């Protein structure tokens, strides 16, 4: 019962934001605040990471967990969607063989996010404890983040009904979420210290690094929050670089590679690699994964 109460408490701001009447000005303000809030969250996660005892001794474990989780979550999504395309004859992108304009790859955003994490880490080392953020700061920031996400999703003009109408988008989102989430169960079986629900929670970020880092830090501590954050941030970077290559072989796998970022950060790369005709499927996939990801992460982590 406590897990359900926690789930409703944390997720309710997103649904409140989605239900609120919106205007173009309100959406623009919320999206700007969302960007600033993401940076603040990363700094707070960095602070909590800096406060971890004997962190130097745990770096090896963090690298081990991160590399394993990355291989499982990325591999599960890519393989399952590539098999889906092969079985059902999903056509490749028209421009995949001879891309006219290769997308420009910019890692500035990802580097900025890592800098924020480092800033928080150093702040924790130099400031006295009474000047650091109080307990439950990540929970409050998470609820604020979800409120702004709800407003932003509402302002995108895409409704859940529209997302579900696109058959291809619905199918690939279901396959992607099923196999990527189940890869978390494999992760849990590989490490005795990881419970089944923790493994499922870690795998349910789908590239949403700011949210997964916050939820996992709140539920399992700064070490696991950092693993989740870096795992999902790595997906964003890998997707940005490899979507054009993957698109030549499997359209669905290329869209799935971006995870939740297919609705924003990696969307230009997807369109440049496949053409505008892929937009309905991408919007459907991105919208569904954006809505489901926080629900699954909070649900699984509530069994902590």
Secondary structure, DSSP 8 states (H G I E B T S, - for coil): -HHHHHHHHHHHHHHHHHHS---HHHHHHHHHHHHHHHHHHHHHHHHHHHTSTTHHHHHHHHHHHHHHHHHHHHHHHHHHHHHHHHHHT----TTSSS-SS------HHHHHHHHHHHHHHHHHHHS-GGGS--TTHHHHHHHHHHHHHHHHHHHTT--HHHHHH-HHHHHHHHHHHHHHHHHHHHHHHH-TTS-HHHHHHHHT-TT-HHHHHHHHHHHH-HHHHHHHHHHHHHHHHHHHHHHHHHHTT-HHHHHHHHGGGGGTTTHHHHHHHH-GGGHHHHHHHHHHHHHHHHHHHHHHHTT-
